[in-house]
Amino acid sequence: MMNRFLAGAVAAVSATALTGCGLLPGGGSGDRTVTVWLMKDSVSEDFLERFVTEFEQTHPGVRLDVTFQEWTGIGKRVLTALESEDAPDVIEVGNTQVAQYAESDGLLDLTLESIRDLGSEDWLPGLAEPGSIHGTQYGIPWYAANRVVVYNKDLFEEAGIRRPPRTRAEWLEDTERLNTEGNQGIYLSGQDWYTLAGFVWDEGGDLAVDRGGVWQGALHEPGAVRGMKFYKKLQALGDGPENADEMTPPQTGVFAGGNVAQIIATPSAATLIVKENPALKGRLGFFPVPGKTAGKPGSVFTGGSDLIIPVKAGERAAAIEVVKALAGERWQTDLARTMSYVPNKTGLASVIEGQEGTAAMAAGAAQGRATPNSPQWAQVEADNPIKPYMTAVLGGADPATAGRSASEHITAALAGS
């Protein structure tokens, strides 16, 4: 994400210091101070100023002390904070990180608040499920972002395609029509495993499954194999490299060349594309990744953030009020409109109507999922066996056979070996 707060790498910025330079309110003394850790660039300065001002006005005697944390090394810092006697009161964490923090027994159980106060039944599954460990809600969904299809309207028009595809079958057919006369129907790198995950989920498969408390890799199972076969069909309708991911080279730069009809990315990719090729301004469109049927978009990996409260938080009651406010409709609406995020509830999708990219994201987020909810999943990603598996299959290997080898590596990583 772009740096909205600071020029340079700074690990944390205290809201107390920002108050001194007039950015944030609440510099006076209060009866209680609630310490909040947010991730760098998660919110804009104007959003934070509005929130702090209103919260402190409506909660007399409470002052918010907000600090910003770098993503690099955040896991270790959070685990250390959870063990300390001076833990922050509220922490923003990646939605897929909750499991490893919950394993420390340092998180407050927020199940009651999620049901009684926050309408958890309407939460996006890709945010809610990773925050729930064995039926206990530790992470409260805050915001989401996910991949959509970014497309070149001019190339669609030249191919006679008047509306975006709504099913996988239509998508393949349209992409084949677009993949002609020097144009790529889609630029899809061979190791874009987050996109593969969505196709696997659509087929009823998964990357790994919990069987009786033991996590096992599942890429060799029928649903995953079907998902990989669809990925291979789609990837062949362009010139994406088989042995690299979407950042090698950056797919936005390839798309900016003007002869690529589609990429799969978050809507923010449009900003990078137009910056590199201003001629594409106003010529980019967005649609949800199509599903198997017209009435249901395809599954997508949902990234985003949850809010957690440490057991050792010194201001638990006030911290809960902060979380309830940030996760409630008033500030969810403001955050979505300010930052172009997907709100944490499917019922709030209407608040971003008119924002084409964000609306496409929200439609897809309703079918969002997260990576397997194991505290060891980060070990899988560290030495990611899914990427070479994908390259092998795209190069002609049998997906079930290659999948079994990848599954064995995933199983070992999830076992901590």
C-alpha positions in Angstrom: 0.0 0.0 0.0 1.1 3.6 -0.5 2.5 5.4 2.4 -0.1 7.9 3.5 1.5 8.9 6.7 5.2 9.2 6.6 8.1 9.7 4.2 10.5 6.9 5.1 10.4 3.7 7.1 9.3 4.4 10.6 8.2 1.6 12.8 5.6 3.5 14.8 4.1 6.9 15.1 2.5 8.0 18.3 -0.9 9.8 18.1 0.4 11.8 21.0 3.1 13.2 18.8 0.6 13.8 16.0 -1.6 15.7 18.5 1.3 18.0 19.2 1.5 19.0 15.5 -2.2 19.4 15.2 -3.1 16.2 13.3 -5.1 14.4 15.9 -7.3 15.7 18.7 -7.3 14.4 22.3 -4.0 15.8 23.5 -5.3 16.8 26.9 -5.3 14.6 29.9 -8.0 12.0 30.4 -9.0 9.4 33.0 -8.1 6.5 30.7 -5.9 6.1 27.7 -6.6 3.3 25.2 -3.6 2.3 23.2 -4.4 1.2 19.6 -2.0 -0.4 17.1 -3.0 0.1 13.5 -0.9 -1.1 10.5 0.9 1.5 8.5 -1.2 2.9 5.6 -4.4 1.1 6.7 -6.3 4.3 7.1 -5.9 7.9 5.9 -5.1 10.8 8.2 -8.5 12.4 7.7 -10.3 9.2 8.6 -8.3 8.8 11.7 -8.9 12.4 12.8 -12.6 12.0 12.3 -12.8 8.8 14.2 -10.6 9.9 17.2 -12.5 13.2 17.4 -15.9 11.6 17.5 -14.9 8.7 19.7 -13.4 10.9 22.4 -16.3 13.3 22.3 -18.8 10.5 22.8 -16.7 8.7 25.4 -15.7 11.4 28.0 -12.7 10.6 30.0 -11.2 8.3 27.3 -8.3 9.3 25.1 -7.0 7.2 22.2 -3.3 6.8 21.7 -2.9 5.4 18.1 0.5 4.1 16.9 1.3 2.8 13.4 3.2 -0.5 12.9 5.2 -1.7 10.0 4.0 -5.0 8.4 7.6 -6.3 8.3 8.3 -8.3 11.5 4.8 -7.6 12.9 4.2 -11.2 13.9 7.1 -11.3 16.4 6.1 -7.8 17.7 2.5 -8.8 18.3 3.5 -12.1 20.0 5.9 -10.2 22.3 3.2 -7.6 23.1 0.7 -10.3 24.0 3.1 -11.7 26.5 4.0 -8.4 28.1 2.3 -6.7 31.1 2.0 -3.5 29.0 0.1 -4.8 26.0 -1.7 -2.4 23.7 -5.5 -2.5 24.1 -6.5 -2.9 20.5 -4.4 -4.4 17.7 -5.1 -4.5 13.9 -3.8 -7.8 12.5 -4.0 -9.5 9.1 -7.1 -11.7 8.9 -5.0 -14.9 8.3 -2.7 -14.1 11.3 -5.3 -14.6 14.1 -4.7 -18.3 14.5 -1.1 -17.9 15.4 -1.9 -15.2 17.9 -4.7 -17.3 19.4 -2.3 -20.2 19.9 -0.5 -18.0 22.5 -3.6 -17.9 24.7 -3.1 -14.1 24.7 -6.3 -13.0 23.0 -9.6 -12.0 24.6 -12.7 -14.0 23.7 -15.0 -11.7 21.8 -17.7 -14.2 20.9 -20.4 -12.5 23.0 -19.8 -9.1 21.6 -19.7 -10.5 18.0 -23.1 -12.0 18.4 -24.8 -9.5 20.7 -23.4 -6.2 19.4 -21.9 -6.6 16.0 -24.2 -8.8 13.9 -21.7 -11.5 13.2 -24.2 -13.5 11.1 -23.7 -11.0 8.2 -19.9 -10.8 8.3 -17.8 -11.7 5.3 -16.7 -15.3 5.7 -13.2 -14.5 4.5 -12.7 -12.2 7.5 -14.9 -13.9 10.1 -13.7 -17.5 9.7 -10.0 -16.8 10.2 -10.9 -14.9 13.3 -12.8 -17.8 14.8 -10.7 -20.6 16.4 -12.6 -23.7 17.4 -15.9 -21.7 17.7 -14.4 -18.8 19.7 -14.3 -15.4 18.0 -11.0 -13.7 18.7 -10.7 -11.5 15.6 -13.4 -9.0 14.7 -13.6 -8.3 11.0 -12.5 -4.8 10.1 -12.1 -4.4 6.3 -11.5 -6.6 3.2 -9.9 -6.5 -0.2 -9.8 -9.2 -2.8 -9.0 -9.8 -6.5 -11.3 -8.9 -9.4 -10.8 -9.0 -13.1 -9.4 -5.7 -14.4 -10.1 -5.4 -18.2 -9.3 -3.2 -21.1 -12.7 -1.8 -22.4 -11.3 -1.0 -25.8 -10.1 -4.6 -26.5 -13.5 -5.9 -25.3 -15.3 -3.6 -27.7 -13.0 -4.5 -30.6 -13.8 -8.2 -29.9 -17.5 -7.5 -29.9 -17.9 -8.3 -26.2 -20.6 -6.0 -24.9 -20.8 -7.1 -21.3 -18.4 -8.9 -18.9 -18.8 -12.7 -18.6 -20.9 -14.0 -15.7 -19.9 -17.7 -15.8 -16.6 -19.6 -16.1 -17.8 -21.0 -19.5 -18.5 -17.5 -20.8 -15.2 -16.2 -19.4 -13.2 -18.9 -21.3 -15.1 -18.2 -24.5 -14.6 -14.5 -24.3 -11.0 -14.8 -23.3 -10.3 -17.0 -26.3 -11.9 -14.4 -28.6 -9.7 -11.7 -27.0 -6.5 -13.8 -27.4 -5.9 -12.9 -31.1 -4.3 -10.5 -33.5 -1.3 -9.8 -31.2 -3.4 -9.3 -28.1 -3.3 -11.5 -25.0 -6.8 -12.7 -23.8 -5.5 -12.6 -20.2 -2.1 -12.2 -18.6 -2.0 -14.9 -15.8 1.3 -15.9 -14.3 1.9 -19.5 -13.7 2.4 -19.2 -10.0 -0.5 -16.9 -9.0 -1.5 -19.3 -6.2 -4.1 -17.0 -4.6 -6.1 -17.0 -7.8 -5.7 -20.8 -8.0 -7.1 -21.1 -4.5 -10.4 -19.5 -5.6 -10.8 -22.0 -8.4 -10.0 -24.9 -6.1 -12.6 -23.7 -3.6 -15.2 -23.3 -6.4 -14.6 -27.0 -7.1 -15.2 -28.1 -3.5 -11.5 -28.5 -2.8 -9.0 -26.8 -0.5 -5.3 -26.3 -0.1 -5.3 -28.2 3.2 -7.9 -29.7 5.5 -8.1 -30.3 9.3 -8.8 -34.0 9.8 -9.3 -34.8 13.5 -7.0 -32.0 14.6 -4.3 -32.9 12.1 -3.8 -30.6 9.1 -3.1 -32.3 5.8 -2.3 -31.0 2.4 -5.1 -31.5 -0.1 -3.8 -30.4 -3.6 -4.0 -34.0 -4.9 -7.7 -34.4 -4.1 -10.4 -34.2 -6.8 -11.6 -30.7 -6.1 -8.1 -29.2 -6.2 -7.2 -31.1 -9.3 -10.3 -29.7 -11.1 -9.4 -26.2 -10.0 -5.9 -26.6 -11.3 -7.2 -27.9 -14.6 -9.4 -24.8 -15.0 -6.4 -22.6 -14.1 -4.4 -24.2 -16.8 -7.0 -23.6 -19.5 -7.3 -20.0 -18.6 -3.6 -19.4 -18.3 -3.0 -20.8 -21.8 -5.0 -17.9 -23.3 -2.1 -15.4 -22.8 1.6 -15.3 -22.5 2.0 -15.3 -18.7 5.2 -17.1 -17.6 4.7 -20.6 -16.2 7.6 -20.3 -13.7 6.9 -16.9 -12.0 4.2 -15.2 -10.0 2.3 -12.0 -10.7 5.1 -9.8 -9.5 7.8 -11.2 -11.8 7.4 -9.1 -13.9 4.7 -6.9 -12.3 1.5 -7.7 -14.1 0.4 -4.1 -14.0 3.3 -3.1 -16.1 2.5 -5.8 -18.7 -1.1 -4.7 -18.8 -0.1 -1.1 -19.3 1.4 -2.1 -22.6 -2.1 -2.0 -24.0 -2.3 -5.4 -25.7 -3.5 -7.4 -22.6 -7.3 -7.7 -22.3 -7.5 -8.8 -18.6 -5.5 -9.4 -15.4 -6.7 -10.7 -12.0 -5.8 -8.1 -9.4 -7.2 -5.8 -6.7 -8.8 -2.7 -8.2 -5.9 -0.6 -6.9 -3.9 -2.0 -9.8 -5.7 0.4 -12.1 -3.9 3.3 -10.4 -0.5 1.7 -11.3 -1.6 0.9 -14.8 -2.8 4.4 -15.6 0.3 5.9 -14.0 2.5 3.9 -16.4 0.1 4.5 -19.4 -2.1 7.6 -19.0 -3.8 6.8 -22.3 -5.7 4.0 -20.5 -7.4 6.4 -18.1 -11.1 5.9 -18.2 -10.7 2.7 -20.4 -10.4 0.2 -17.6 -13.3 -1.8 -16.2 -13.8 -4.3 -13.4 -15.9 -7.4 -12.8 -16.0 -10.1 -10.2 -14.1 -13.3 -10.9 -16.9 -15.4 -12.6 -18.2 -18.5 -10.9 -19.6 -21.7 -12.3 -23.1 -20.2 -12.5 -24.3 -16.8 -13.4 -25.9 -15.9 -10.1 -22.9 -16.6 -8.0 -19.4 -15.0 -8.4 -16.4 -17.2 -8.1 -14.6 -17.8 -4.8 -11.7 -15.5 -4.1 -9.0 -15.2 -1.5 -10.1 -12.4 0.9 -7.3 -10.3 2.4 -7.8 -7.7 5.0 -7.6 -7.0 8.7 -9.3 -8.1 11.9 -9.2 -6.3 15.3 -8.0 -8.2 18.4 -7.8 -7.3 22.1 -5.1 -8.9 24.3 -6.1 -10.6 27.4 -3.6 -8.4 29.2 -5.1 -5.2 27.9 -5.3 -2.6 30.6 -8.4 -1.0 29.3 -10.5 -3.9 28.2 -13.9 -2.3 28.5 -12.9 0.8 26.6 -11.0 -1.3 24.1 -14.2 -3.3 23.4 -16.0 0.1 22.7 -13.3 1.1 20.2 -13.6 -2.2 18.4 -17.4 -2.0 18.3 -17.2 1.5 16.9 -14.6 0.6 14.2 -16.5 -2.5 13.2 -20.0 -0.9 13.3 -22.0 0.5 10.4 -21.2 4.2 11.0 -17.4 3.8 10.7 -17.5 0.9 8.3 -19.3 3.1 5.8 -16.9 5.9 6.3 -13.9 3.6 6.0 -15.2 1.9 2.8 -15.9 5.3 1.1 -12.6 6.8 2.2 -10.2 3.9 1.5 -12.2 2.0 -1.2 -12.2 -1.1 1.1 -14.9 -3.7 1.2 -17.0 -3.3 4.4 -17.0 -6.2 6.9 -20.7 -7.1 6.2 -22.4 -8.2 3.0 -25.4 -6.0 3.9 -23.2 -2.9 3.6 -22.2 -3.5 0.0 -24.6 -0.7 -1.1 -22.5 2.0 0.6 -19.9 1.7 -2.2 -22.3 1.9 -5.1 -20.9 4.0 -7.9 -17.3 2.9 -7.2 -17.0 0.3 -10.0 -13.9 -1.4 -8.8 -14.8 -1.6 -5.1 -18.4 -2.7 -6.0 -16.9 -5.6 -8.0 -14.7 -6.4 -5.1 -17.6 -6.5 -2.7 -19.6 -8.8 -5.0 -16.7 -11.2 -5.0 -16.0 -10.8 -1.3 -19.4 -12.4 -0.6 -17.8 -15.7 -1.8 -14.5 -14.9 -0.1 -12.4 -17.4 1.7 -9.1 -17.3 3.6 -6.1 -19.7 3.7 -6.3 -22.7 5.9 -6.8 -21.6 9.5 -3.7 -23.3 10.9 -1.3 -21.4 13.1 1.5 -22.9 11.0 0.2 -21.7 7.7 2.9 -19.0 7.5 5.4 -21.9 7.3 3.7 -23.1 4.2 4.0 -19.7 2.5 7.6 -19.3 3.6 8.7 -22.2 1.3 5.7 -22.3 -0.8 5.3 -25.7 -2.5 2.2 -24.6 -4.3 4.2 -22.5 -6.8 6.4 -25.2 -8.2 3.4 -27.5 -8.3 1.6 -25.1 -10.5 4.6 -24.7 -12.8 4.9 -28.5 -13.1 1.3 -28.9 -14.1 1.4 -26.1 -16.6 4.5 -27.8 -18.1 2.6 -31.1 -18.6 2.8 -32.9 -15.2 -0.3 -34.9 -14.0 -2.0 -32.6 -11.5 -3.0 -35.4 -9.1 0.6 -36.8 -9.0 2.2 -33.4 -8.7 -0.4 -32.4 -6.2 0.4 -35.4 -4.0 4.0 -34.3 -3.7 2.9 -30.7 -2.9 0.4 -32.0 -0.4 3.1 -33.9 1.4 5.2 -30.8 1.7 2.2 -28.8 3.0 1.4 -31.5 5.6 5.0 -31.5 6.8 5.0 -27.7 7.2 1.8 -27.7 9.0 3.1 -30.3 11.4 6.1 -28.1 12.1 8.6 -30.4 10.6 
